[in-house]
C-alpha cells in the first residue's frame, strides 16, 4: 500500500509547497515549547496560534482577558492579568486577532486541575508574530504520508469500479482539479482523529481499504456501491472545516455538519450523471447519511442495507483505532493504565 511520506516525498510532492502551508521562510526560529509538554511551574516563552479570545472583564485587581491558544499538540488557555489601567489592558487585547500567531510570555500553572498560562501584565507579553516568521507546521500537524500517493491509491480503487453510473459520479469529484486540491489537504476532524493536513485523504483511504476487504470477505456485498460510499462518505468535511493557523469549524459546518453537506454534494453530482437510476442515487445518499451508524452519533438515518452497515463499521473502526493508538502513543506515565475522558481506560503495556 502506501508508505510514510519521508520515503516518498520529492520536490514535486512536498506539502510545504501547498498554498495553505507556505509560511516557511529561511531563518525561521523553531518553536521549542509545545502545549503537550508544558508542566505546572514552567516558564513559558513560545509561539502559539490564537483560537479565540474573550473580551476584558473586571477582577479583584483590575482588568483581565482570556485567550485560547493552540499548537499542533493541543490547546491551552492563557489569562492576561492586567492592572486598573483600562487603556493598557485594551491595547494588549487589541494587539492581535483570532487565527494569528502570537508570542506569549508567562508561567504555566494549574487551576482546578486544569493547566493554563498566567501572562505577565505587559503589553509585549502577548505579541503578534507576522506571517512568514513562523513555521505553520508547528501549529497545524501534517500527515506522515505523501499526499499525492494517497490520492493515487484512492484512484486505484476508483478504477476498479465497473458500474458506469458510479464511475461517472466519482469522476465528477476526483477528476475535478479544484476538488482534489482541497480534498488532499483537508483534515478529517478538528480534534478526534486524523486532525491534520491530509487527514481526510488518509482516513478515506483507510475506510476504502477496510471496505474492500469486507467486500472480498462477504462477496454478496455490492462492491461498487460500497467503495463509492467509502470514497464519498466524508466529502462534506471540505466545507465543514477551515484551516488557517488552526483547524476550526466553519459556519456551515456548525449549522449543518459534514453529513448533510456531503449528502447534498453527492445529490447535486448525481444530476450530472445521465440516466442515473433513482434507486442507486438514493442508496449513495443514504450511505453518507447513515455513515455514523446511530442518530446520537450524528447519523441522519441508521444503516438500512448491508453496504451501509459495512461502511459504518469501516468508518467507526478507523476513527476509533486512530484515537486509541494516538492516546497510547501520547501517554506520558509509567503507570500501566491511563484513563481517557472519551475512550475510558487504556492499557499501555
N, C-alpha and C positions, 0 to 999 in steps of 0.2 A: 504494500500500500504506500502511503506517503511517509516521508522521513522528516526528522527535525529540520527546521529551516536552515540551521547552521551548516547542514550538509548540502543544501540545495540552492541557497540564495546566491545569485550572481549579480552583476552590475545592472541587469535589466529587471530584476525582481526584488531589489532592496526596498522594503516597505517604507523606509525613511524618505523615499522619493515621492511618496503619495502626497498630494496637496495638503491633507489634513495632518500630515506627520512631518512637515518640512521645517520645523522650528529650530533644528540644529544648525549651528554656525561654528566656525573654528573658535577655539579658546573658550568654549562654554564651561563654566565652573560646574563640576559634577555635584549633584546633591548627595550629601553624606548622611543625613538623618532621615529615616522613614518612619511613618506612623507606627507600623507594627513593631518597631524596635524601641520605641520610647518607653521609659520606665519612670515611676514616681520619683521625683527629685532630680531628674535630668535637666540640665541647662539646654535650652533649645535655641538654635540659630540656624534656620534652614528655610528652604523654599517649599511652598505649598500652593495648590490651586484653591480658589475660593468657590465653594459650592453655593453658599448663600450667606447673607449677613442680616442681623436683626438690628433695628434702629436703637439709638442710645436711650437708656432709661435710668431713672434715679436709683441709687443705692445709698447706704449709710454715709459714705464719704464723698459722694458726688455723682458723676455720671459714668456709666459703663455701657459697653455694647458687646455682642457675641457674634462670632464668625465661625462658620462650619468650614473646616479645612480638609483637604484630601491630597493623597498621592496614590501611586499605583498599588500601594499595600493596604490602604484603608482610609478611614475618616476619623477626625478628632475635632472637638470644639475648642475654640480659643476665646478667652474673655479678656477684654481690654478694660482695666480698672483705672479710669480717669479720675481727675480731681473735680473741683467745683467750677472750673473754668469751662463753661459750655462751648465756647468758640474753639478751644483747643481740642476738646473731645470730638466735636463735629468735623474739624479739619482732619483728624486722624481717620474718622469714619468715612469721609468722602474722598479719601486719597486713592481708593481702589474700588473696583466693582466685581460683581459675581463673574465667574469664568475667567478671571485674570489670575496671574501668578503673583504671589507676594512673598517677601522675605519676612519671617516672623522671628522676633527675639523674645524669649520669656523662659518660663520654667514649667516643666510637666509636674502636675500634682493630681492626686486622687481626691475626688469629691463624691461622696456617696457611692464609693466603689467604682466610679467611672473616671478614667483618666482624661484630663483636659490640660490646656496650656493657659497659664496665667501670664498675660502680656504686660510688660513694663509700661508705665504711664508716660510714654514718649511718642511724639508724632512719627519718629522714624522706626518705632518698634514693629509696625506693620507697614511695609513699604512696597509699593507696586514694582514689579520687575517687568521690563519691556519685552515684547516678543523678540525672539532671537537670542536672548540672554539666558535661555534655559533649554534643556532637552525635554521635549514633550513626552518622551518615553519614560521619564521619571514620574509622570502623572497619570498617563493612560497606558496600561500594560498592553503588550503586543503578543500575538500568537507566536509560539515556538516553531510554527510550520510556515513554509513558503506559501504565500497566498495564491500565487499562480498555479502551484502544484495542487493545492486544494481544489481550485476550480477545474483543473484538468481531470482530477479524479471524479468530481461530480459529473462532468460531461461524459466520462466513460460510462457511467451508469445511465445517463440520459440516452446515450446512443444505443443502449440495449433494448429500449422500449420499442415495441413493434406497432402498437395501436397508433394509427396515423393522427387521430384527433388529439391524443395526449402528446404525441411528438410535436405537433403544431402549437399546442398550448404551452409547452415548456420552451419551445423556440421563441415564443413571444417574449419571454423573460430572459433566458440565458443566451440569446443571440442579440440582445439589446446591450450595446456597449455601456450606456449610461447606467442601466440596471446592474450590470456585472461590476462596474466600478464601485458602485455603492455597496453591493452585496458583499464583496470580498473584504471590505474593511469594516463592516458593521459589527458591533458587539452582539452577543446573544442575550445578555441581560445587563442590568445595572449593578447587581451585587451577587446574585445567586450562583450562576455558573457561566463559564466562558465569557466573563465580563471584561473583554479586552478587544483590541483591534484585531479583526479576523476571527473573532469568536463565533460569529454566526455561521461562517463557512465551515469552520471546524466542527461545530455542533451538528450542522446539517449533514455533513459527510458521515459523522458517526451514526446518526439516525438512519441515513440511507443504507449504510452497510449492515446495520443490525436488521433492517427490514429486508435487505437482500438475502441475508441468512435465513430469516424466518420464512421467506417465500420459497427457499430451497428445501427447508425442513418440512414445510406444510405446502405441498405443491397445488393444493386446491385453492390457495390464495391467488387472487388476480395480481400477478407480479407487476404489470404495467401500471395499474391503478395505485398499488401500494407505493411504488417508487415515486410516482408522480406526486402523491400526497406527501411523501417524505421530503422531496425537493422543495415543495411549496409551503409546507406547514408553518414556517416562521417568517415568510416574506414580509409580513406586516411589521416586523421589527425594524425594517428600513425607515419607517416613518414613526415608530414608537419611541426611538431613542435619538438623542442629539449628542454628537461628540465634539467637544471643544477641548478645554483642559480637563474636562470631566466627562463621564458618561451620565447623562441625565435623561429624564422622561420628557418628551415633547408634550405640548398641549393636546395634540391629537391622541398621543399615547395615553395620557392621563384620562381623557374623557371617553375614549373608545377602547383602547388596548389593541395589541397586535393581532389578536384572533379575528376581531371584527374587521380591522383594517385589511388583513390578509385575505379574508373571505371576499371582501369587496374587490380587491385587486384581482383575484382569481376569477370572480364572476365577470368582471369587465373584460378580462383577457379571453374568456370563453366566447365573447361576442365576436372576436376576430377569427375564430375557428369555423370555417364553412361547415354547415350541416352537423354541428356538434350535437350528439344525441342528448336530449333533455335529461335522461336518467343519469348519464355519465357526468354531465355538468353538475347535477345535484350531488352526486357521490363525491366529486372532487371538493366541492364547497363544504360538504359535511365532514370530510377528513380534516379540514382545517378547523372547523367549528368544534369538533369533538376531540381534538388532539390532546387536550389536558385531562380528558377522561371523566372528571366529575365536575359538577356545577360549582361546588365550593372551591375548586382549584382553578377556576377561570373558564372551564368549558362552557360553550353556549348550549350544546347538546351532548348527552352521553353517547358513546360509540354505539352504532346500531347495525353494523355489519362487520364481518371478520377483519377486513382490511383496516377499518377504523380502529378496531381493538388492537391490532398488531402495531399500527402507527403510534397509538398512545403508549403501548408497552415500550417501544423503542425510544420514544421521546423521554418518557419518565426514567427509563434505565440510564440513558446517557446523562441526563441532568443530575440524577441522584448520585451516580458513581463519581461524577466530576466533583460534586460537593464533598463527598466522603473522602476522596483521595486528597483534595486540597486541604480539608480540615486536618487530616492526618499529617500531611507534609508540613503544615504551618504550625503544628503543635510545638510549644516551647516548654516542655516539662519532662521531668524524669519519672513521673507517675505512669503507671501502665494504662490509665484511662484519662480521657478528657470528657467534659460534658459540653455539648454544643447546644445552644438555646433552640435551634431549629431541628437538629438531627438527633439529639439525645446523646446517650453515652456512646463513645467510640473507643474501641480497644486499640492500643498503639503498638503492642508487642507482636 
